[in-house]
Structures are given as structure tokens and as C-alpha cells.
Amino acid sequence: MKKILSLVICLLLASPAFAGGELKEVCHDKLDKKGEVVKDKKGNTVQICKKIKVHKKLEGSNPVPSK
């Protein structure tokens, strides 16, 4: 009984941590070896997009004392 109880407690405490923040998609043009912009068949530029997390910057209420 103690083993089952300890197992349940461990599973509850070992839940994955979730850091808040919103996802933002950042895109930039794809470049070839010469450094020129790559275009597809229609003539549009090819872009590489990534999703990154952006966190809020927290402001402190007390100023940092200077030395």
C-alpha cells in the first residue's frame, strides 16, 4: 500500500513544467550560396519560418541600488 501511495505522489509531483509565453512566427528570406534570394516557379521569394516563444519582460517594483 505504501509503494502504491508513494508512486501516485511521485507521478503527481513529476508533472512536466510549463513556462508561459506566446508563440510568435518569425520568417526570413532563404538565401543560396551566393547570398542571393531564392525564388520559386511563380517568382515569389521562398521564406524560412520558425515558431519561437516570446516571454514578457518583468519590471521590478524596487529600483536596484547603486554602489
C-alpha positions, 0 to 999 in steps of 0.5 A: 500500500505504501509503494502504491501511495508513494508512486501516485505522489511521485507521478503527481509531483513529476508533472512536466513544467510549463513556462508561459509565453506566446508563440510568435512566427518569425520568417526570413528570406532563404538565401543560396550560396551566393547570398542571393534570394531564392525564388520559386516557379511563380517568382515569389521569394521562398521564406524560412519560418520558425515558431519561437516563444516570446516571454514578457519582460518583468519590471521590478517594483524596487529600483536596484541600488547603486554602489 
